[in-house]
Amino acid sequence: MRLIWTISLRCLLAIGVMSGLVACGSFANCFNSGFAPTACGGGYGERDVSSLPLSTATSAEGRWTGTTATGRTVAGLVLEDGSYWLFYTAIGHPHILAGLVQGTGTSHSGSFGSSNTRDFNVEGSGIRAATMRGSYVPNRSFTGTIAYVTGDTESFTSTHDADSESAPNLNLVAGTYVGLRPDHHTVTMTVDSTGTLSGHATDGCTVTGTLSPRATGNVFHTSVTFGGGACRQGTETLTGVALYDTATDRLYSAALNNARSTSYLFLGTKQ
């Protein structure tokens, strides 16, 4: 992914479907499975983050949003354990997911560093290993630069999302969401008030799973199991996070296997 982010999170977050689902065993197969899978090799570009100053401030925890200079919409999340999930959309199409940047970082007195960044991109780049360094002002801003093992770099800026303080509410999230995959198949996902979800794509792949509330931020744990058959990823179960955007009625969801070699993504708008 080669993004130029100047107003909002740039180059961030992997596994994208054009507002659909993503999961697979190799990038070449991503558009053959029921939910446009994404998975590839590639080692980490590990970098020492010990040079960052000792922590005396609160962390970069929270939800972050913005728009890139190239017309991409960004929705990001940093959890209390330092893990981050940064979704980015197609240029000029805020309802079509283009990818996800994911990893675990450390917050130190306004500085943020991560040595295990992975960019899951469905616009042709596949999964790319990287590192990330950035800075944050708690509850105000989060900026960073991603350095890929290929030598490319990308930078981003973002602002704090008001949903960071909202209590998760499954009754609010419950409904039917529709998204479009990059291969033009439509994905429909239904969530009920107990957190049970089910989805199907027009090519025959199905998924089932659950959402369970985290502490704050309209953020949820998610677990998704593929239904076999038309799904190239078979019956694998992946785990991750989901975000509900109250301003747009959009549901963002991403899940990975333990090796971060198979992924699932969904972005849909409530009907």
C-alpha positions, 0 to 999 in steps of 0.5 A: 500500500502506498498512501500519503496521509496528511490529515488522518491515519495514513497507510493504516490497517490491513485485510480489506474488502470493498466493504466486505469480508477478507480471509484466505490462505494466500493473496492469490486466492483472496478473490476466490473464497467466499469472503475475499481472503487475504494471507501471505508470508513475510517476516517481521522487520523487528526494530528495537523500541527500547530507545523510547523515553520511559512512560510518564503519561497516559497511553495512546489508547482509544479510537482515532478517525480521520481522512487522508490527503488522497481521500481515504477514510480511517477508523483506528483503535488502540487497546489498553494492551497496546495492540492496534487495529487501523482500518483504511478505505478505498480512495474516495469510497468511505464505504469500501474497506481497502486494508488494515494495519495491525500490531502491538506497540508501547506508549512512552510519554507521548511516544508510540513504537511498534516492531511487529506491524503488519499491513493487510492490503487487498488492493494488490500489495498483500501482507507487508511487514513493517515497524511503526513510530509515532506520537500522541496527545491523549484524547486529542491526536495520534500521528505516526510513520510506518517503515516497511521492510522494503524501505518504503515509509508512510505517515499518518495523523488522526484525531480522537473519536468521540465514540471512545467514551461510549459504552458498548451497546449490542441493542444499538449495533443489532441489525443487518449490514451490507458491504461490497467486496473488491470482486463485486460480490455483496456481503450481508451480515446480521447481528442480533441483540445477544451478539450472535452474528451470521453472514453470507456472500453472493458467491456462497461463502458463509460465516457465523460468530459472536460479538461481546462488549469490551469496556468502552468505545462501542468496541467488541471482541469478535470471533468468526468461523467460516462455513467451508464449502465456497469458503477457501479458508475452510472452517477456520475460526479467527478472533479480533475486534469490531467497531461500531461508528454511530455517526455513519451506522457502519460496522468495522470488523477484523479477525486474525489467526494466531500466526497473523497469516489468515485474516478476515475483514468486514465493513458494512452499512446498516440497512 
